Amino acid sequence: MYRFYKSDKNADVKMLLRDSQIPAHKIVICSQPRTIEAMLNGRFVESTTNEVPLQNEEPHLIERMIEFMYKGDYTHFKAKDEENKYATFISLHVDMYTTAEYFQIEALAELAKQKYSRAIAKTCIDHPGFFLESIAYIYHKTPDHLHDLRSIATSLAKEHRQVFARNAETRARFESICLTTPDFFREIMQDWFTMNPRPSSQPSAKPSHHCRHTHTDVHRGIPAGFM
């Protein structure tokens, strides 16, 4: 099947990108993305032109999406150096996951999640700075109702939280990510507060009528003992 990827032979569909087009085969293209299958087989102009307009999408993501349809996998970027390899791979897998969800390609979403999980696990320990930067990227790129990648990241952050306390720079970056990504902060704190409840002898502050805070409010700082 892969030998027909980007081949004009028996191609009956054109995938229109921003500055190029990719010949494709309807039997392949319509077998996976529900949105594209509906465009080509429904009552839309694409069903008569056999052209799928994808100019609003990132070309390199669409190319890899189409590659997956033919190959069952997608290629990685060629990182310029070892240090940037993990950050590059992580962002690609996050983007492929969101692309798969948008086009409703379940198998591609699962593959991207697996690739992301493997890349992020190694990065968390060996390159915690890249891991922390990826947190903000994940929460920015994925909508609230998609929890898969977020759950992987938060689980690793909880499991390896001592890694972020190795030096002042890494700890400062962790605190910065918690401040700029409050949803992440709340999620990693929930389990910690469950296992470390506030002593009953300590009186709780009365809630304010003007400002409601929870015990996972990032502005109160990371509790002592968490890291």
Backbone as CSV, one residue per row, in Angstrom:
resi,resn,N_x,N_y,N_z,CA_x,CA_y,CA_z,C_x,C_y,C_z
1,MET,0.823,-1.210,0.000,0.000,0.000,0.000,0.862,1.267,0.000
2,TYR,1.964,1.225,0.745,2.791,2.421,0.892,3.394,2.868,-0.438
3,ARG,3.590,1.928,-1.374,4.189,2.304,-2.657,3.275,3.225,-3.463
4,PHE,1.993,3.290,-3.096,1.076,4.177,-3.797,0.993,5.559,-3.158
5,TYR,1.698,5.744,-2.020,1.690,7.045,-1.338,2.320,8.100,-2.239
6,LYS,1.596,9.178,-2.514,2.016,10.272,-3.384,2.216,9.822,-4.831
7,SER,1.600,8.709,-5.191,1.722,8.208,-6.564,0.498,8.600,-7.381
8,ASP,0.732,8.990,-8.625,-0.366,9.344,-9.525,-1.077,8.115,-10.083
9,LYS,-0.464,6.961,-9.932,-1.026,5.742,-10.514,-2.370,5.414,-9.876
10,ASN,-3.386,5.412,-10.689,-4.762,5.111,-10.261,-5.289,6.089,-9.211
11,ALA,-4.644,7.224,-9.051,-5.112,8.223,-8.085,-6.412,8.851,-8.583
12,ASP,-7.374,9.012,-7.690,-8.655,9.590,-8.087,-9.089,10.720,-7.139
13,VAL,-8.176,11.160,-6.265,-8.462,12.240,-5.328,-7.221,13.132,-5.240
14,LYS,-7.466,14.421,-5.042,-6.368,15.355,-4.817,-6.535,15.998,-3.444
15,MET,-5.477,15.927,-2.652,-5.452,16.570,-1.345,-4.757,17.912,-1.522
16,LEU,-5.496,18.990,-1.383,-4.979,20.319,-1.675,-4.384,20.948,-0.424
17,LEU,-3.067,21.135,-0.433,-2.367,21.789,0.660,-2.140,23.252,0.298
18,ARG,-1.432,23.990,1.132,-1.253,25.421,0.889,-0.527,25.701,-0.418
19,ASP,0.591,25.050,-0.623,1.414,25.338,-1.799,1.639,24.124,-2.677
20,SER,0.896,23.072,-2.431,1.092,21.846,-3.210,-0.160,20.987,-3.122
21,GLN,-0.126,19.879,-3.816,-1.230,18.926,-3.742,-0.664,17.506,-3.758
22,ILE,-1.383,16.609,-3.111,-0.934,15.227,-3.019,-1.973,14.332,-3.686
23,PRO,-1.555,13.571,-4.695,-2.493,12.614,-5.293,-2.792,11.498,-4.304
24,ALA,-4.016,11.054,-4.286,-4.402,10.011,-3.334,-5.463,9.114,-3.956
25,HIS,-5.844,8.099,-3.196,-6.782,7.097,-3.677,-7.975,7.036,-2.729
26,LYS,-9.135,7.226,-3.300,-10.340,7.347,-2.482,-10.548,6.124,-1.593
27,ILE,-10.216,4.949,-2.096,-10.424,3.738,-1.308,-9.572,3.743,-0.044
28,VAL,-8.437,4.444,-0.092,-7.559,4.550,1.076,-7.990,5.719,1.959
29,ILE,-8.187,6.865,1.320,-8.514,8.091,2.063,-9.841,7.970,2.800
30,CYS,-10.802,7.326,2.202,-12.135,7.232,2.810,-12.256,6.099,3.823
31,SER,-11.200,5.320,3.981,-11.275,4.186,4.897,-11.037,4.582,6.347
32,GLN,-10.543,5.823,6.594,-10.182,6.177,7.957,-10.761,7.515,8.450
33,PRO,-10.450,8.649,7.814,-10.985,9.909,8.373,-12.473,10.067,8.078
34,ARG,-13.286,10.095,9.113,-14.723,10.209,8.909,-15.093,11.529,8.248
35,THR,-14.359,12.583,8.601,-14.692,13.889,8.037,-14.436,13.930,6.543
36,ILE,-13.293,13.386,6.121,-12.966,13.395,4.691,-13.868,12.426,3.931
37,GLU,-14.175,11.297,4.520,-15.080,10.342,3.875,-16.447,10.976,3.633
38,ALA,-16.904,11.768,4.597,-18.190,12.446,4.448,-18.133,13.494,3.347
39,MET,-17.005,14.179,3.220,-16.849,15.197,2.186,-16.886,14.570,0.792
40,LEU,-16.224,13.438,0.631,-16.102,12.825,-0.694,-17.313,11.980,-1.088
41,ASN,-18.034,11.487,-0.115,-19.177,10.623,-0.419,-20.515,11.241,-0.054
42,GLY,-20.482,12.459,0.491,-21.723,13.111,0.869,-22.181,14.122,-0.165
43,ARG,-23.107,14.969,0.243,-23.651,15.975,-0.672,-22.855,17.270,-0.561
44,PHE,-21.578,17.170,-0.859,-20.694,18.323,-0.813,-20.013,18.471,-2.164
45,VAL,-19.477,19.651,-2.412,-18.837,19.909,-3.698,-17.647,18.987,-3.909
46,GLU,-17.007,18.555,-2.819,-15.846,17.670,-2.945,-16.199,16.327,-3.580
47,SER,-17.463,15.922,-3.447,-17.880,14.640,-4.009,-17.918,14.667,-5.532
48,THR,-17.965,15.857,-6.099,-17.958,15.977,-7.563,-16.591,16.395,-8.097
49,THR,-15.873,17.210,-7.318,-14.539,17.646,-7.772,-13.455,16.643,-7.410
50,ASN,-13.728,15.810,-6.391,-12.729,14.873,-5.867,-11.450,15.595,-5.444
51,GLU,-11.643,16.788,-4.913,-10.541,17.575,-4.365,-10.887,17.941,-2.925
52,VAL,-9.945,17.670,-2.026,-10.167,17.935,-0.607,-9.350,19.152,-0.198
53,PRO,-9.996,20.285,0.095,-9.271,21.509,0.465,-8.760,21.447,1.903
54,LEU,-7.448,21.486,2.049,-6.829,21.407,3.375,-5.821,22.542,3.571
55,GLN,-6.065,23.653,2.873,-5.116,24.766,2.904,-5.009,25.428,4.275
56,ASN,-6.017,25.244,5.109,-5.986,25.876,6.436,-5.199,25.062,7.460
57,GLU,-4.796,23.854,7.084,-4.062,22.982,7.995,-2.564,23.075,7.723
58,GLU,-1.772,22.682,8.720,-0.328,22.687,8.562,0.082,21.594,7.572
59,PRO,0.763,21.952,6.484,1.106,20.962,5.443,1.865,19.748,5.969
60,HIS,2.852,19.973,6.849,3.661,18.833,7.304,2.834,17.854,8.145
61,LEU,1.777,18.337,8.786,0.908,17.446,9.551,-0.029,16.668,8.632
62,ILE,-0.546,17.342,7.621,-1.429,16.672,6.671,-0.662,15.608,5.890
63,GLU,0.571,15.926,5.497,1.386,14.940,4.784,1.596,13.696,5.630
64,ARG,1.867,13.890,6.915,2.084,12.737,7.794,0.771,11.999,8.056
65,MET,-0.331,12.724,8.093,-1.618,12.074,8.246,-1.903,11.168,7.049
66,ILE,-1.665,11.672,5.855,-1.880,10.868,4.647,-0.893,9.703,4.603
67,GLU,0.348,9.977,5.013,1.349,8.906,5.080,0.866,7.772,5.976
68,PHE,0.265,8.135,7.109,-0.247,7.117,8.030,-1.327,6.264,7.372
69,MET,-2.186,6.893,6.561,-3.256,6.149,5.911,-2.710,5.041,5.006
70,TYR,-1.544,5.285,4.419,-0.951,4.312,3.507,0.011,3.360,4.219
71,LYS,0.671,3.851,5.259,1.770,3.110,5.878,1.440,2.577,7.268
72,GLY,0.486,3.207,7.952,0.196,2.838,9.320,1.170,3.442,10.313
73,ASP,1.953,4.412,9.844,2.937,5.088,10.696,3.231,6.442,10.062
74,TYR,3.955,7.284,10.777,4.377,8.562,10.186,5.821,8.841,10.577
75,THR,6.513,9.557,9.724,7.932,9.822,9.927,8.133,10.976,10.892
76,HIS,9.295,10.976,11.550,9.643,12.033,12.484,10.413,13.131,11.776
77,PHE,10.533,14.254,12.458,11.428,15.294,11.968,12.858,14.808,12.095
78,LYS,13.739,15.362,11.306,15.171,15.126,11.485,15.729,16.269,12.325
79,ALA,15.922,15.997,13.601,16.417,17.027,14.504,17.848,17.399,14.158
80,LYS,18.161,18.678,14.272,19.493,19.154,13.930,20.543,18.711,14.938
81,ASP,20.146,18.494,16.170,21.092,18.048,17.180,20.371,17.220,18.226
82,GLU,21.130,16.479,19.011,20.562,15.569,20.000,19.751,16.313,21.046
83,GLU,20.204,17.499,21.420,19.547,18.241,22.495,18.128,18.630,22.125
84,ASN,17.918,18.998,20.855,16.594,19.434,20.423,15.702,18.281,19.965
85,LYS,16.277,17.076,19.927,15.520,15.953,19.393,14.245,15.702,20.174
86,TYR,14.328,15.701,21.491,13.169,15.353,22.300,12.075,16.408,22.200
87,ALA,12.471,17.678,22.266,11.488,18.754,22.151,10.793,18.701,20.797
88,THR,11.552,18.396,19.743,10.996,18.317,18.394,10.019,17.151,18.269
89,PHE,10.420,15.982,18.764,9.552,14.812,18.680,8.277,15.011,19.484
90,ILE,8.407,15.561,20.678,7.244,15.742,21.538,6.211,16.645,20.878
91,SER,6.654,17.780,20.346,5.716,18.703,19.704,5.061,18.057,18.487
92,LEU,5.813,17.261,17.731,5.234,16.584,16.570,4.133,15.619,17.000
93,HIS,4.388,14.813,18.017,3.402,13.828,18.451,2.150,14.503,19.019
94,VAL,2.334,15.604,19.722,1.176,16.356,20.228,0.354,16.885,19.054
95,ASP,1.028,17.452,18.065,0.325,18.000,16.900,-0.366,16.910,16.093
96,MET,0.280,15.751,15.967,-0.347,14.652,15.234,-1.561,14.122,15.986
97,TYR,-1.494,14.123,17.295,-2.630,13.684,18.110,-3.830,14.605,17.904
98,THR,-3.597,15.913,17.960,-4.706,16.861,17.792,-5.241,16.813,16.360
99,THR,-4.359,16.604,15.395,-4.793,16.469,13.996,-5.675,15.237,13.831
100,ALA,-5.250,14.133,14.417,-6.029,12.889,14.337,-7.400,13.046,14.984
101,GLU,-7.443,13.732,16.110,-8.725,13.947,16.777,-9.633,14.839,15.937
102,TYR,-9.055,15.845,15.305,-9.854,16.764,14.482,-10.474,16.028,13.293
103,PHE,-9.679,15.152,12.659,-10.171,14.420,11.493,-10.796,13.073,11.869
104,GLN,-10.870,12.795,13.166,-11.520,11.590,13.679,-10.874,10.308,13.147
105,ILE,-9.564,10.247,13.297,-8.809,9.047,12.919,-8.306,8.406,14.209
106,GLU,-9.066,7.488,14.736,-8.782,6.925,16.052,-7.433,6.208,16.104
107,ALA,-7.114,5.455,15.059,-5.855,4.698,15.055,-4.646,5.630,15.066
108,LEU,-4.727,6.733,14.351,-3.634,7.699,14.331,-3.508,8.388,15.685
109,ALA,-4.616,8.714,16.304,-4.583,9.338,17.628,-3.924,8.404,18.639
110,GLU,-4.245,7.124,18.566,-3.650,6.152,19.488,-2.147,6.006,19.234
111,LEU,-1.742,5.993,17.971,-0.321,5.897,17.645,0.437,7.111,18.142
112,ALA,-0.102,8.296,17.906,0.544,9.523,18.362,0.648,9.552,19.880
113,LYS,-0.366,9.058,20.563,-0.339,9.001,22.032,0.766,8.067,22.509
114,GLN,0.916,6.916,21.865,1.971,5.973,22.241,3.354,6.564,22.001
115,LYS,3.541,7.205,20.856,4.825,7.832,20.550,5.125,8.957,21.538
116,TYR,4.105,9.717,21.859,4.277,10.807,22.829,4.663,10.252,24.195
117,SER,3.985,9.193,24.617,4.235,8.607,25.932,5.679,8.136,26.053
118,ARG,6.195,7.481,25.018,7.580,6.997,25.053,8.566,8.161,25.075
119,ALA,8.315,9.169,24.266,9.234,10.311,24.187,9.233,11.114,25.479
120,ILE,8.057,11.335,26.050,7.959,12.189,27.224,8.516,11.492,28.465
121,ALA,8.401,10.164,28.533,8.925,9.434,29.691,10.439,9.570,29.775
122,LYS,11.124,9.459,28.653,12.580,9.597,28.633,12.987,11.039,28.892
123,THR,12.237,11.961,28.358,12.566,13.378,28.510,12.412,13.836,29.952
124,CYS,11.409,13.316,30.647,11.145,13.740,32.024,12.362,13.533,32.907
125,ILE,13.067,12.429,32.711,14.209,12.096,33.555,15.501,12.702,33.026
126,ASP,15.726,12.568,31.714,17.007,12.989,31.140,17.060,14.471,30.812
127,HIS,15.932,15.045,30.450,15.886,16.458,30.062,14.658,17.118,30.688
128,PRO,14.641,17.280,32.013,13.446,17.813,32.684,13.040,19.194,32.198
129,GLY,13.997,19.988,31.723,13.660,21.309,31.209,12.752,21.221,29.999
130,PHE,13.067,20.316,29.059,12.230,20.117,27.887,10.869,19.562,28.290
131,PHE,10.870,18.670,29.258,9.605,18.103,29.737,8.687,19.199,30.255
132,LEU,9.240,20.092,31.067,8.432,21.159,31.648,7.901,22.100,30.577
133,GLU,8.735,22.426,29.596,8.281,23.301,28.516,7.161,22.637,27.716
134,SER,7.234,21.317,27.594,6.209,20.615,26.817,4.852,20.636,27.516
135,ILE,4.859,20.798,28.856,3.607,20.829,29.608,2.712,21.963,29.108
136,ALA,3.309,23.158,29.037,2.535,24.314,28.576,2.043,24.099,27.145
137,TYR,2.874,23.473,26.317,2.503,23.223,24.920,1.307,22.270,24.848
138,ILE,1.329,21.219,25.668,0.239,20.247,25.675,-1.081,20.911,26.054
139,TYR,-1.053,21.684,27.125,-2.290,22.304,27.604,-2.785,23.387,26.647
140,HIS,-1.871,23.985,25.914,-2.267,25.004,24.936,-2.869,24.362,23.689
141,LYS,-2.326,23.232,23.269,-2.725,22.629,21.999,-3.930,21.703,22.111
142,THR,-4.141,21.100,23.280,-5.232,20.133,23.406,-6.430,20.766,24.100
143,PRO,-7.626,20.559,23.574,-8.829,21.099,24.232,-9.098,20.392,25.544
144,ASP,-9.882,21.008,26.383,-10.122,20.498,27.732,-10.731,19.095,27.747
145,HIS,-11.506,18.758,26.726,-12.183,17.460,26.761,-11.280,16.308,26.337
146,LEU,-10.065,16.610,25.859,-9.109,15.560,25.505,-8.066,15.452,26.612
147,HIS,-8.143,14.391,27.398,-7.309,14.279,28.586,-6.120,13.329,28.429
148,ASP,-6.050,12.586,27.338,-5.056,11.519,27.225,-3.630,12.007,27.444
149,LEU,-3.197,12.989,26.657,-1.821,13.467,26.763,-1.595,14.204,28.077
150,ARG,-2.569,14.951,28.501,-2.452,15.667,29.771,-2.279,14.682,30.931
151,SER,-3.031,13.608,30.896,-2.950,12.617,31.968,-1.582,11.961,32.014
152,ILE,-1.013,11.685,30.846,0.325,11.089,30.788,1.339,12.040,31.407
153,ALA,1.257,13.307,31.040,2.214,14.302,31.533,2.082,14.519,33.035
154,THR,0.855,14.637,33.517,0.663,14.886,34.948,1.076,13.677,35.787
155,SER,0.832,12.474,35.275,1.252,11.272,36.004,2.759,11.219,36.146
156,LEU,3.469,11.560,35.073,4.931,11.584,35.127,5.432,12.675,36.060
157,ALA,4.777,13.812,36.029,5.185,14.924,36.903,5.028,14.536,38.367
158,LYS,3.960,13.834,38.695,3.746,13.388,40.078,4.781,12.333,40.468
159,GLU,5.034,11.394,39.547,5.929,10.291,39.855,7.378,10.742,40.021
160,HIS,7.790,11.697,39.190,9.196,12.124,39.182,9.358,13.560,39.676
161,ARG,8.519,13.986,40.590,8.564,15.384,41.015,9.892,15.753,41.680
162,GLN,10.586,14.755,42.282,11.872,15.062,42.903,12.910,15.500,41.882
163,VAL,12.704,15.097,40.614,13.642,15.489,39.550,13.674,17.001,39.398
164,PHE,12.538,17.640,39.616,12.452,19.083,39.412,13.101,19.875,40.546
165,ALA,13.489,19.181,41.600,14.123,19.861,42.727,15.644,19.676,42.723
166,ARG,16.174,19.119,41.635,17.613,18.851,41.572,18.436,20.120,41.683
167,ASN,17.965,21.183,41.057,18.702,22.446,41.121,17.712,23.601,41.083
168,ALA,18.219,24.786,41.415,17.348,25.958,41.526,16.714,26.323,40.191
169,GLU,17.457,26.157,39.100,16.928,26.535,37.781,15.737,25.666,37.394
170,THR,15.874,24.351,37.574,14.781,23.448,37.215,13.558,23.683,38.098
171,ARG,13.791,23.902,39.382,12.673,24.175,40.291,11.964,25.464,39.896
172,ALA,12.741,26.487,39.528,12.141,27.753,39.122,11.293,27.577,37.865
173,ARG,11.755,26.748,36.930,10.995,26.503,35.701,9.713,25.738,36.016
174,PHE,9.807,24.803,36.961,8.621,24.054,37.361,7.582,24.989,37.968
175,GLU,8.021,25.874,38.846,7.108,26.820,39.477,6.513,27.780,38.451
176,SER,7.322,28.148,37.456,6.836,29.041,36.413,5.751,28.365,35.577
177,ILE,5.966,27.084,35.242,4.965,26.344,34.473,3.675,26.204,35.277
178,CYS,3.799,25.969,36.564,2.606,25.865,37.418,1.837,27.183,37.433
179,LEU,2.564,28.277,37.417,1.926,29.590,37.464,1.231,29.919,36.151
180,THR,1.877,29.597,35.037,1.315,29.938,33.727,0.333,28.890,33.204
181,THR,0.344,27.704,33.814,-0.569,26.631,33.398,-1.302,26.119,34.627
182,PRO,-2.252,26.901,35.144,-2.914,26.558,36.408,-3.677,25.235,36.384
183,ASP,-4.199,24.828,35.227,-4.907,23.551,35.158,-3.956,22.396,35.477
184,PHE,-2.737,22.487,34.971,-1.714,21.471,35.271,-1.417,21.448,36.762
185,PHE,-1.241,22.624,37.348,-0.933,22.727,38.770,-2.032,22.086,39.620
186,ARG,-3.280,22.391,39.292,-4.390,21.842,40.066,-4.437,20.323,39.974
187,GLU,-4.165,19.793,38.785,-4.241,18.347,38.603,-3.141,17.612,39.365
188,ILE,-1.921,18.143,39.363,-0.858,17.435,40.080,-0.997,17.601,41.591
189,MET,-1.685,18.649,42.020,-1.855,18.876,43.450,-2.996,18.063,44.056
190,GLN,-3.977,17.700,43.258,-5.164,17.032,43.793,-4.816,15.769,44.567
191,ASP,-4.011,14.890,43.956,-3.642,13.643,44.625,-2.781,13.912,45.845
192,TRP,-1.885,14.907,45.734,-0.982,15.196,46.853,-1.766,15.660,48.069
193,PHE,-2.737,16.517,47.870,-3.533,17.004,48.988,-4.429,15.907,49.559
194,THR,-4.827,14.957,48.724,-5.620,13.833,49.216,-4.796,12.980,50.172
195,MET,-3.534,12.767,49.826,-2.651,11.961,50.671,-2.057,12.752,51.820
196,ASN,-2.103,14.079,51.735,-1.538,14.927,52.778,-2.565,15.976,53.209
197,PRO,-3.631,15.536,53.853,-4.697,16.483,54.224,-4.220,17.479,55.261
198,ARG,-4.874,18.619,55.269,-4.570,19.653,56.259,-4.948,19.149,57.650
199,PRO,-4.067,19.308,58.654,-4.382,18.850,60.014,-5.693,19.460,60.499
200,SER,-6.502,18.617,61.169,-7.813,19.080,61.606,-7.716,20.156,62.669
201,SER,-6.567,20.199,63.398,-6.415,21.187,64.455,-6.159,22.581,63.916
202,GLN,-5.797,22.654,62.638,-5.503,23.951,62.029,-6.784,24.579,61.521
203,PRO,-7.183,25.721,62.035,-8.435,26.341,61.595,-8.343,26.762,60.135
204,SER,-9.401,26.548,59.424,-9.432,26.940,58.017,-9.861,28.381,57.889
205,ALA,-9.333,29.016,56.866,-9.661,30.425,56.647,-11.088,30.549,56.131
206,LYS,-11.737,31.606,56.539,-13.090,31.844,56.073,-13.067,32.303,54.622
207,PRO,-13.944,31.754,53.817,-13.953,32.155,52.409,-14.369,33.607,52.242
208,SER,-13.771,34.248,51.287,-14.099,35.642,51.010,-15.268,35.711,50.046
209,HIS,-16.080,36.735,50.217,-17.208,36.915,49.301,-16.742,37.443,47.951
210,HIS,-15.534,38.023,47.949,-15.057,38.660,46.723,-14.071,37.797,45.950
211,CYS,-13.386,36.889,46.626,-12.373,36.094,45.940,-12.408,34.673,46.466
212,ARG,-12.754,33.715,45.628,-12.849,32.327,46.038,-11.577,31.603,45.643
213,HIS,-10.901,30.980,46.618,-9.688,30.220,46.371,-9.926,28.761,46.736
214,THR,-9.232,27.876,46.065,-9.235,26.482,46.462,-7.879,26.171,47.047
215,HIS,-7.761,24.999,47.687,-6.493,24.624,48.279,-5.449,24.260,47.233
216,THR,-5.840,24.308,45.941,-4.874,24.082,44.876,-4.604,25.367,44.107
217,ASP,-4.763,26.489,44.746,-4.514,27.784,44.116,-3.018,27.964,43.890
218,VAL,-2.595,28.115,42.627,-1.180,28.195,42.308,-0.507,29.398,42.970
219,HIS,-1.252,30.447,43.205,-0.648,31.657,43.782,-0.237,31.463,45.228
220,ARG,-0.692,30.399,45.860,-0.260,30.118,47.223,1.061,29.371,47.253
221,GLY,1.533,28.953,46.105,2.837,28.307,46.034,2.758,26.789,46.162
222,ILE,3.886,26.140,45.862,3.967,24.692,45.964,4.175,24.318,47.420
223,PRO,3.336,23.449,47.989,3.444,23.122,49.410,4.781,22.488,49.750
224,ALA,5.254,22.752,50.949,6.478,22.120,51.431,6.256,20.606,51.502
225,GLY,7.209,19.849,51.037,7.090,18.401,51.065,6.651,17.815,49.755
226,PHE,6.147,18.643,48.827,5.710,18.099,47.546,6.897,17.623,46.717
227,MET,7.996,18.389,46.769,9.167,18.066,45.960,10.312,17.600,46.841
